[in-house]
């Protein structure tokens, strides 16, 4: 097993639309950081290189990133060269509406794929981010193409509309959502085969791992595997350890994070809080053992650290503390 990095660990200082030093944030009613121990990227254009620098600083061997940040094949190829020079593996990310209707997903034939490059653009600014133009299929194809250009062998496909369409939504019912997800993911398998990449699902606080395992078993392709998130299952009332046992045979990468569960608060409701790894309630060591024993290739599995500090905290301090815990308490998995 190896350790990598997810940019979500630095979301409040790296993502242009969330940065605490932006005018929009500073004139809001949100909390400002007490201090920050590192400097944020100077601009959105420097974000990929900044993330690579964080991975190198911490001695990590993988970087997971939204590939739209790279924009073009030329820039993706140049970034891939920098990654290889640094000995860092790249995991691309795509975020379509995974339960889109057939009309929203769009045609999936050769003409639709050929038109993907010209049909859309990617914005990365303080006020907007993401793809514009094209169909959901074309946006996902574009992300897979750019990931391959940067040298990725794994592209994580996460559901963009998690807050609006999820397993708790009444319309459409869950069975119809999973049917749509199966149809949409199946249309991407030929592209993954052609470009030599593996696509992964991820429970993103929207579906249970059990739901995604059903989808993967139905599609039944070695080009569709899973990125296991250690804590996201909590938000959909699924035990993380049970989820790990279900996911292990499909898991090729993870987002490793911790959460603290507070069953009762002053509001009379339970709450979930992000925590540095080792300070929460996720059974980290048990899950690591399950994945070590049950994943298809645990020796090459990258665990991308995704610890999400609140904006008033120092993100770097959370990353440092989390890596220190993993390298101490979980050293036997990362030797």
PyMOL commands that set and color helices and strands:
alter all, ss='L'
color gray80, all
select helices_A, chain A and resi 7-14+23-26+44-57+67-70+73-86+102-105+110-114+116-119+136-149+174-195+209-219+232-236+240-250+284-294+298-300+315-329+331-333
alter helices_A, ss='H'
color red, helices_A
select strands_A, chain A and resi 2-6+62-66+89-94+121-124+129-132+154-157+198-201+224-229+251-256+258-262+271-275+302-305
alter strands_A, ss='S'
color yellow, strands_A
deselect
rebuild
show_as cartoon
